[in-house]
Amino acid sequence: MTEKEKQEVAAFRFSIIHEFVNGTKPPFGEQEKLLRAKCDKKWDIPGSDRSSIGRSTILRWISLYREGGGEIVALFPKDRRDRGLARVYDKDTCLGLIQLRKELPDLSVRLIRDKAWKRGILPADASADLSTLYRFLNAHGLMKKTPSRAVDRRKFEAEFPNDLWQSDVMHGPKLQVGKERAKKVYLIAFIDDHSRLITHGKFYVSESLISFKVAFEQALLTRGLPRKLYVDNGAAYKSKQLQFTAASLGIALIHAKPYSPQGKGKIERFFKTVRTGFLPCFNGETLDEINLAFDLWLRETYHTRRHSATNQSPFKRFTTKLECVRAAPKELKEHFRSILRRRVNKDRTIMVQNRLFEAPATLVGERVEVLFHESSPEEIEVKWKQKSYGFLTAVDLHVNCGIKRDKNNDLELSGENETPESGQLWEGKG
């Protein structure tokens, strides 16, 4: 690690612990609360792929800084003195393994280990772990690297607004949701590739398909229809329902190649901006508060600030060519309805999401389609053979008690179960 990289790491560590070492130590209760808040947040950690920090790590940094007399160098990452050496092998074993590998450069690590055992180079009590042997040979430049085929990853940019959107989910902090205890929230965002405008971004309590569909619908309603949507390979994005919704709106759903995050570089870069430019300044405690603050930050900061890649603000670049934007259809909500297939029972009922509904008598025994939107699950349309039979009625078992049918199967109210007029309920007969 270079000196500059060590300085970046030390500066980051100090930014985490400064409240605990600046001479105004918070009370114990406040200190614990502050520690938990820092552990729950996601960080852009220099020199690391991780995004979270453990409680013991923060306490260790505090201890190092105090023991170092308050000097920033105490927070520099330490170099391993034995880097490049195999601590589990003695000197003779190391020399023997190096010589064996030079004799047999094409053998796998497993076969090298077996040969070393047969020749007595590896003692019986030496480590048999293949990864340890691999690291040792690799540190001495004895592992042949298979040349990888170069991948064409040239930078690209959509020519017009709404030509291409990228979407992904970012793990957010733990926040209060209603009257429930604090839970992790997730930022679902869509970015226009041409302008870098965030067509929709909001924190949700889940990263499921239901939450994604709600966010996607809002993005379309606000900014129009993209021609392509570039998403991850998660189960929610591969659902047949999402594919159908996109296709019905003339949107091509494109999935990123597994283990190739480079294709989603623009949305990942935006998430980094959120982590470094928005979350550190957010002081709220609830889901509603973070969404209000995030919406304000998008409108007044991110969308109006000049983007380094385009030399224009995202809002100005997006609105310059509004003639290219396709407006969402008036019946947009219908494209997002869930479709389930159910068979109508002999008593005319259908179970949908643990609720009982009553279908027309003509559909008894038929396998029908029921269509509904997650935001209004009580409004369920029923279709059979591409024909709509209207909306289902929720079953009221108490009302059904008072319903009889005549010989023609027509409804007939039972007089015995009719509700008495006011004042008659407790009247005696005589």
N, C-alpha and C positions, 0 to 999 in steps of 0.2 A: 504494500500500500504506500503510495507516494505521500510526501509531506502535506501537499494540498488536500488530498483525500482525508488524511488524519485530522486536519483542521476542520474540514466540513463535518466529520463525525463528532468531533469534540464540541463544535458549536451547536450541533443538533442536540446532543446530550444535555448541554447546559440549558437550552431552551425548554427542555422537559423538566429540569429540577430547580430552575431559578427561584420558584416560589418557596422552596424549602431551605435554600442556602443563602438568601439575600439579607439575612439578619433579622427579618420579621417572621419568624417561624409561626405558622398558623396553629391554633389550638388543635388538640389531638383529634377531636371529632371532625373538624374542618379538614385536617390533613388527610384523614382516611377518605373523606368524600372526594377530595381533590385527586388522590391516588386512583380511586375507582374510575373517576371521570377520564383520567389519562389512559388507563388500561382499556377502557371501552372505545376510545377513539381510534380511527384509522390514520396512520401516519405515512408520510413519504420518507422512509428511513435511508439516509445516504449509505451506499455500499452494501445494501441488503435488499433481498426480494420480499422480506416480510413487511407487513403493514401494521402490526400490533406490538405492544410492549407489555411485558409481564410486570407484576408488582415487585417481585424480587429483583428484577433488573433495575428498576428505577431506584430502589433502596440501595443497591450496590453502587450505582453512579453517585448517589448522595454521599455514601461513605467514602468512596474514592476521592471525591472533591474535597471533603472536609479533612481527610487524612493527608491530602496533598497541599494543605495550607491555603486552599482557595485559589490554586493556580489552575488555569485551563488545561495545562499539559497533563494534569492528573486524569483528564477524561479522554486522552488520546488512546486509540486502540493499541494494544500491545502486540508486537510481533512474536511469533513462536520461535524460541531459540533452536528448536529441533526440527524446524520446517525442512521437509525434503528427506528426513531420516525416518526409518521405520523403528519406532520405539519398542515394538514387540519382538524384533529379531536382534540377535547378537551380531557382532562384527563378522564372525566366520560365516554365519548363515547368510548375511547380506552379500558377501563376496561370492559365495557358492551360487546363490540365486541369480546374480548378475551374469556369471559365467555360463550357467545353464541356459539362460534366456538368449544369450548371444549365439550359443550352439544351435538352439531351436527357436528361431525368431517367429515362425509361423504357427506355433502351437497355441491353443487357447490357454487361458489362465488356469482352468481346471486341470488340464493335462500337464501343465508345468508343475502344478502342486503335486500331482500324483508321481511324476518323474522325480521330483525333489525328495519325496518320501522314500521311493525305492532306492535312490542313491545315498540316502542318509544325510542329504543336505539340510532337510527340515527335520529337526529332532521331534520325537513323539510328543513332547510337551509344548511345541511351538503352535502358534495360532493357525487354525485351519480355515480361517475366514477368507473367502475369495476376494472380497472387496479390499481387505488389508493388503493382500498380495498384489492386487491390481494397482493400488495406489503407490506401493513401493516401486514396482516396475515402471509405472508411468512417470514417477518423479525422476527416474534415471533415464528417461527418454527411450525406454525399451518396449513400449507398446506402439505397434504400427497403427497409425490412424488411417482408417478407410476414407479415401478422398470423397467428399460429398459433392453431389452434383449441384452446381450453382443454380440458385432459384432467382428468376427474374422478379425483382421487387421494386420496380421503378415507381416513383411517386406518381400519383394520379389525382385529378380533380375533375369533378363533374362540370360540364360546360354551362349548365343553366340551373336555376333554383328548382328544387324538387325533382331533379333528375335522379338523385340517389340520396337516401337517408341511411345513416348508421344508427343502430340502437344496441344498448347493453344495460346491465344492471350493476350498480355500485353499492357495496355494503356500507351502510351509514352507522351512526351512533345509536345507543340505546336511549329511548325517550318514553315519556308517559303517553299512553294512548287511551284517551277517555278516562274512565275510572279504573282501568286495569293497571297492573304493575308495569314497570318499564320493560320494553322489549325492543329488539333491534329493528331498525327501519331500513328500507332499501330505496335508493334513488333509481328510478326508471327514466331514462332520457333518450331523446331522438335528436340527432344533429343533421342538419342539411350539409351535404358534402361540399357544395359549391360556395356557400356563404359562411359556413360554420355557425349559422343561427340554430339555436335550440328550439326546435318546433314544439317540443313539450318536455318538461322535466318536473318531476314531483316525487316526494318521498311516500312510500307505501309500507304497510305492515307485512307485506309478503312479496316475493318475487315470482309468484305462481302465474299460470296462464290467465287466470281471472284478472289479476292486477295488471298484467301486461296488456290485455285487451282493453281495459278501461283507459289506460294511458295512451294506447295507440288510437283509440277512437277520439280522444280529446285532441291529440296531435293533428289528426285529419280534419277535425272540425275547425281547428284554429288556423292551420296553415295550408290546407288543401291536400291533394293527393300526390304522393311521390310516384315516380315510375318504377323505382326499385327500392326495396328495403333489405339492407344487409344486416343480418343478425348472427348470433352465436349458434352453437350446436346443441344447446340445452333442450330438454324434453318439451318445455313449454313452447319453444320456437318451432319444434318439429311436429306439433300437433296437426292433425288433418283439418281440424276446425279452423285454425289460424291460416293454413294454406288456402282453404276454401274462401275465407273472408277476404284475403288479399287478392285472390284470383277474381272474385266477383267484383272487385273494385278496379280491376285492371292493373294491379300492383304485382310485380315479380318479386317473390320472396327468395332471397339468396342467403345461403348458409356459409359461414366461414369454414375453412378447412380446419380440422382438429389440430390443436397445438400450433396454430399459426396466427397469433394475435396481431401480427403486423398489419393485416388487412383492415383491422378496426382501429387503426392508429389515431384517427381524428377524435373518436368518442373516448378513447383511452386518455388522450391528451387533455380533453375537456375534464374528465374525472380527476386528473392530477391537479388541474386548476381549481376544481371544487375543494379538493383536500387541502390545498395550500392557501387558497385565496378566500374561501368562504367558511369552511368548517371551523378554522381557528378563531374566527371573529363571532361565531354564533354562541350566544349565551343562554338561549332558551332551554326549556325542559320538556316541551310537549311536541307532538307531531304537528299540530296546527301551527305552532309558533315557527317551527323550522320551515314549513311550507310557505308561510307568509314572508319570512325573511329571505328564503331562496327565490321566490318570485320577484321580490323587490330587487335583489342582487342581480338577477338576470336582466331585468328591464333597465335598471339605472347604471349598471356597471358593465356586465359582460357584453350585452348586445350593443352598447353605445361606444365601447372602447375599440380602438383600432387593433385589428388582428395582425400579428406579426407576419403571417403567411400570405395574407391577401392585401395588406396595406389599406384595408377599409374596415369599418365596423360591420359586424355580422348583419345588423338590421338594414344598413344602407345597401350592402351588397345584395341582400335578399330582395329588397323592394325595388331595386333598379330595373329588374326584368320581371315585373309582376305579370306581364302578358303571357309568360310561360307557365304560370301556375294554374293547375286544374282545381276548381272548387269542389268541395265534397258534395255529394248528392243530398237532396232533401231527406231521402229515406235512409240516410247513413246508418241509423240505429238498427234497421232491419238486417243489415249486412253482418252485424255483430251478434245476432241471436244464436244461442246454442240450439243444437238439433239433437233430439233423443228419439229413439224408436221404442215404442211400447205397444203391447197388445191390450186391447180393451177387454176388461173382465166381463163376465156374464151379468154382473150387477151394474154395468156401464161405467165402472170406476177405472181410473188410471193413477198410478203412483208416480209422482214427479218430485224429486228431491225431498223425499219423506213427507210429502203432503198429498192428500187424496183429492182427486178432481173427478167430476162427472162429465162423461162424453155423450154425444147424441146416441140414441138407441140404435140407429142404423149402422153404427160402427162396432157393435158388440161382436167380439171374436176376431176383429180385424187388427192387423199390425199397422199402426199409424205412426206418423211423425209429429212430435210436439216441439214447438219452437218458442223460446223465451229469452229474454235479456236478463243478465245477472242483476242489473239495477232495479228491475221490476219483475221478480220471479212469479208474482201472482197473475200476470197477464200472459196466459199460455194459449197459443193458437194451435189447432189440430188440423193436420192435412192427411188425406188419403188419396193415393193415385193422383198426386199433383193438384188436387182440388181442396180448397180450404173449407172447413166446416165450422168456422168461427172460433170463438174463444171458450175455453173450458170454465166451468163454474166449480169453485171449491165446495167440497161436500160438507154439509152441516148435518151431522148425525142426528141432532135433536129435531131438525125440521123433517128429516127423512122418516122419523118415527110416526109423523102424522100424515104420511102420504100413502095412499092406496092406488091400485090400478084396476080399472074395470076389465071386462073380457076382451076389449079391443086394445088393451095395454095403454089406455089413456090415463092421465093423472086424475086422481079423485081424492079430495080432502076428506079425512075421516072426522066425522062430527064428534067422536069421543075424545079426540085429542085437540079440538079447537080451544084456543085460549078464551076463557070466560071474560065477559065484559067487566069493566071497572066496577068494583064494589061487590062482585059476586063470588070472589075467590073464597072468602071465609063465611059466606052466608049458609045457614042451615036450610034444611028442606022444609021445615015446618015452623 
